[in-house]
Amino acid sequence: MRAEQQLKTFLRILNEYPANTPLTKFLPGFFKMNKQMGSTDRRTASRLIYSYFRIGKALAERPVEERLYIAEFLCNTEDNSFLAHFRPELNEKISLPVEEKINFLQSTEGFVLEDVFPFTNHLSAGIDKQAFLHSLFIQPDLYIRTHPGKQEVVKSKLTEAGITFREISETALTLPNGTNLNQLFPENITPMPFRPVVIRPYVVQDLSSQQTAAFFKPNRYESWWDACAASGGKSLLLFSLESDIKLVVSDIRESVLNNLDERFIAAGFRTYQKKIIDLTQNSDPELHGYEFDGIILDTPCSGSGTWGRTPEMISQFEEFKIQTFHNLQKTIASNTVKYLKSGKPLIYITCSVFKEENEEMVNYLVKELGLTVESQEIIKGYEHKADTMFVARLISK
C-alpha cells in the first residue's frame, strides 16, 4: 500500500542521512538521485523526516517507526492518510490542540514533553518554556524584508502570482514556508564573474533578525564593523537604516564573504571593505589603526533559537557544547571590543535561547570588558512562527 511505501522511503532517507548535515542540503541531493519520486512523494517524504526530528530526544528507546507515528500526530493538524493506515486511533485525534495531544500521549505512550528538548534548565530568563517547546512542533514561516519603497511592488507581484502573504510592518512580509520566490523578480540582472546576480526588491530574512535593527541606531558618515558578517544580513539591515556609512565586513570563511558580495550587489550596496579575519586570534594585522563608531557582533552560537527550522539539530546537540560556545564567544568578544571607540555601541546578537550565550555573555562584557548595558531583549520568535534571538546594545566606556 501507499503508506507502507512512504514508510520504506522514510526509513531509507533516515538510514542514508549523515549526522551533522542540514536536511536542507541532504534532501535535494537525495531526491536528485531518486528521480522516480514525484512531487507528492517528495513532499510526503520531507514532511515525515522533518516531523520525526521535531520530537528531538523524546521516546529515544522506542522503535523508529513508533516515534515517527507519534511525531506525525504532534506535528500535523489535518487528516493524515499515512497516520490513518498505521495508527488510526491517533489520526482520529489529529485536529486536537497540541496541549491536549501532549496530555493524551503522556497518559497512553509515556511521552515527556521536556525530553524533546532536554536543555530547558539553560533557557534564558523570560522564555516561556512550555510555549517554546510547543513551537518546536511547528515549521516557522518564511519572512522577507522589502527594500525601501518596494513594498507595494512586492505585494503586487505576490498577489498576481496568487501567493498568500501577511503584512507585518512597512518592510516585513510573512509567507507560507516553502514559497518559491525565485521566478517572480527576474527583471534586473547584474553581471558578475562566473554568474549573473538577480536584483530583487527584497531579501529573505527572519522576522526576529529584522527586529534587531531597532538596536543599531547608526548615524550618517559613521564607521561600522560587522565582525561576524556571514552572508551579510545584519549589514544589509544597517545599510537600510543609514546608507551613508563606512562599513567593514569580516568573517573567517572566504566562501560566505563571496556570497555576501552577491547579496550586497543585489541590494544596491557596493561601498564596503571586506576582510577575512579569525577573531579567535589577534586581529591587529588586519585592523591596525581601525576604530569604529559601532560594531555588530552576531556571534557564532548554538543556533538553538532556529531549531524550529532545523529540527535535526535537536537530537544531534550535546549539552557540553553550550559551555564550548560560551568560551568561544568570550574570546571573540575580547578580540573585538578593543576596536570600539569610547562611548560607542557594541550590538551583541545570538540566535540562541541559552542564558550562557545571552545574559551571561552580557555579564562578561560588563564585568570583564568594561561595557555598560543600554538595553537588551529576548526576541520571542516562538510566539510568531519565527526564530528566537537575543540582542543587547552595550556602550564602551
Beta strands, then each sheet from edge to edge (+ up, - down):
strand 1: 142-146
strand 2: 166-167
strand 3: 172-175
strand 4: 188-190
strand 5: 197-199
strand 6: 202-204
strand 7: 223-226
strand 8: 246-251
strand 9: 273-276
strand 10: 294-298
strand 11: 345-350
strand 12: 371-379
strand 13: 389-396
sheet 1: 2+ 3- 1+ 6-
sheet 2: 4+ 5-
sheet 3: 9+ 8+ 7+ 10+ 11+ 13- 12+
end
